[in-house]
Amino acid sequence: MAPDRSIENIFKEIQALEKEGNINLLILEVVKHYNNLRPYRPELMERVAFYLDNSILSPETIRALKSLPLVDLQNFFLSDKLNSFHITSPAPSCGRIYFPIIATRGQIYEIRIQKKRIKGFLPLKLELLDQVGAPVYSLLQDLLSWNLFWDPGQFSFQILDTFGREDSTVSGQSMALPLALALYSIETKKDLPPNLSATAAIKRDGSVEPVEGLKEKLATLRRERHFIDTVFVSKRQEINFAIRDLKIVKVDNLKDTINIAFPGPVDPSVFPAGIDVDVEISKINEQYDSYLIDTCLGNALRLTRYLEARDCPLSREERAKTLFVCYWRRGSCHCHKGQVELTKRNLDKANALYNKYKGIIRPHTYLNMKISHGVHLKDIFRYKEAEDLHKAIISEAENITGVDEEQAKNLSSLSQLYLAQRRFQEAVELQKKAISLFRKSERYRNHNYLALIYTRNSDFPMAARAFKQTLNLLVQADSDTHKKGLPFYHLYFSEYLYKSGMNQKRGVKQRLQELHEIADRYPDITWYVPALIHKFSGCAFLSEEEENKGLKTLEKVMQFFDSQFDAMHRLLGVTVRADRALYLLETFQIDEAADDIRSIRDSLSAQKDIKQFFNKEIMKIRDYLRFKYIKENQIQGMKKMLTIVKNKIPY
């Protein structure tokens, strides 16, 4: 006789609990439905035996198992295991802590942090670590009364499930406070008591903020980790329930939490004494390149104060070189944040240092920093300021000998600015001038840029010639240059193949097939270049009426950009969503298109300068989304607006 359908459902539910790692709840459900689960008893009791040997079981779970018929426990060889089972708790450990999350019923994960740089650390995890580490280090500086520089790049952490497997899908602000405790533990070499847990968000100023789903989280924590009896939550968290045998400690800020969790002073000997200026400058530059803007700004300010202090042991010349970089980085960081006056103030100080110490601060360093700032101004759509700066660099470089490479970089950057403004002819002329100044081994990059300009201007024959020149130079280059340059060639050539295929009648099938073959060379989307190659491949699939392949490819690309946190990646993600939304509108999949359009609005509103540049489009999106049902004339308006957004993004 087939088992009752409802019992099949209970069995499936028990299987789901096992996948989630809710082992105590699993066993409690087995005991609860034991009489009805006869067909599944051998399999279930085998699993129970395994968890008696390998899991953290609570006293309640053990009591429940002992309530089963003794003869059955003996038949399944569980009686002796239960009688000899000891309720245990883990020992105190450094850099490890359990915390609850909300899933179907709630789950328990463990953070393990280590002081070790690893490649491929996910950007969103790096962003969370950076946000959490800033107040931890601020607190440590106050406790030790000396300079400490927060560097998230020297750490990594794992989120492990009940079975010790890493789960990269777990995200959210509720793990911020437990991560802060784990970081403080590993940095001070103080063990975390195993009875402590936490669930709360943290701001960069150290304030502890509420999270959602607290009741479910704490109930799961108490059931699945019986040894945890104290949990930290925000002072502003609303609590209208009680969890038996669990003490909820409300904290206002990180300092309060640390004082309770880690009583006693910090041992100064675990932190390095003194400051290695070269190392800190290198980290500041790395943080800027990684878009850790607040951390870069804070460390540059801290290093500035050290260098300007009377008791700084460095010579005036050594200080000048480092201060120059600090002021430039501070100015660039303020620029990212849309703080115009602070940007100007810091960059003026850097310029003054260069003029005062021209023999000390190399002109190459000076010009490269200015060029870099001009590129950033372009990236946040402050086009007039960027153009004025690049033109000023042209005039300034004419009076400096031996800076041909910097002049070439500047002309190339100005060319890319004109491309962003769709000033194609000026962009072509400047890129050709840049090519004439670069060494032959460096010219492949600029022929690639030249090909992109022709592609964006729909001059496909000239684009093909420039791409041929790029490939010839890469073939002649050394292996490192070839390896570094080939992905960018493939990226721009993919755009050419797609756009020429959409605009020319002959050879369309061949072009798109070549595009898909390039995408196949980059199966893993780990950075923006393969992401954009797959974007063009996905759009090509849609044009070939392979909707399933096209939408699946674009979704994969969107997952990558959604996992990033800097402004440029958000804008690149906007171009993908715009392409997908245009297709969805064309095929009258209106609700799906509206979701993409909402995300586009949010991404365009994330940074002050970008929001101002796209203000008209953001307002139009708000107008369109006010209506529950989209009319035919509104669809046409939305398509026009999305095309404008795409054309205004220069990447």
Salt bridges, closest charged atoms under 4 A:
GLU8 OE1 - ARG5 NH1 2.45
GLU13 OE2 - ARG105 NH1 2.18
GLU18 OE2 - ARG47 NE 2.88
GLU20 OE2 - ARG105 NH2 2.88
GLU29 OE1 - HIS33 NE2 3.47
ASP53 OD2 - LYS81 NZ 2.78
ASP72 OD2 - ARG41 NH1 3.69
GLU110 OE2 - ARG96 NE 2.67
GLU110 OE2 - ARG112 NE 3.33
ASP130 OD2 - ARG204 NH1 3.15
ASP151 OD2 - ARG117 NH2 2.86
ASP161 OD2 - ARG165 NE 2.90
GLU166 OE2 - LYS125 NZ 3.45
GLU187 OE1 - LYS115 NZ 2.93
GLU209 OE2 - ARG236 NH2 3.57
GLU224 OE2 - ARG223 NE 2.93
ASP245 OD2 - ARG244 NH1 3.06
ASP252 OD1 - ARG236 NH1 2.69
GLU286 OE2 - ARG117 NH1 2.85
ASP294 OD1 - LYS337 NZ 2.76
ASP348 OD2 - LYS344 NZ 2.84
ASP379 OD1 - LYS378 NZ 3.56
GLU385 OE2 - ARG382 NE 2.97
GLU387 OE2 - LYS391 NZ 3.15
GLU387 OE1 - ARG423 NH1 3.32
ASP388 OD2 - LYS384 NZ 2.74
GLU396 OE1 - LYS370 NZ 3.32
GLU405 OE2 - LYS409 NZ 3.96
GLU405 OE1 - ARG439 NH1 3.29
GLU406 OE1 - HIS364 ND1 3.18
GLU426 OE1 - ARG423 NE 2.95
GLU442 OE2 - ARG439 NH2 3.88
GLU442 OE1 - ARG445 NH1 3.09
GLU495 OE2 - ARG456 NE 2.55
GLU495 OE2 - LYS499 NZ 2.66
GLU544 OE1 - HIS516 NE2 2.82
GLU546 OE1 - LYS549 NZ 3.47
GLU555 OE1 - ARG580 NH1 2.58
ASP562 OD2 - ARG577 NH2 2.87
ASP566 OD1 - HIS569 ND1 2.63
ASP579 OD2 - LYS535 NZ 3.67
ASP579 OD1 - LYS646 NZ 2.66
GLU586 OE1 - LYS639 NZ 2.72
ASP595 OD1 - ARG598 NH1 3.03
ASP596 OD1 - ARG577 NH1 2.82
ASP596 OD1 - ARG580 NH2 2.76
ASP602 OD1 - ARG601 NE 3.27
ASP609 OD2 - ARG382 NH1 3.72
GLU617 OE1 - LYS648 NZ 3.21
ASP623 OD1 - ARG626 NE 3.81
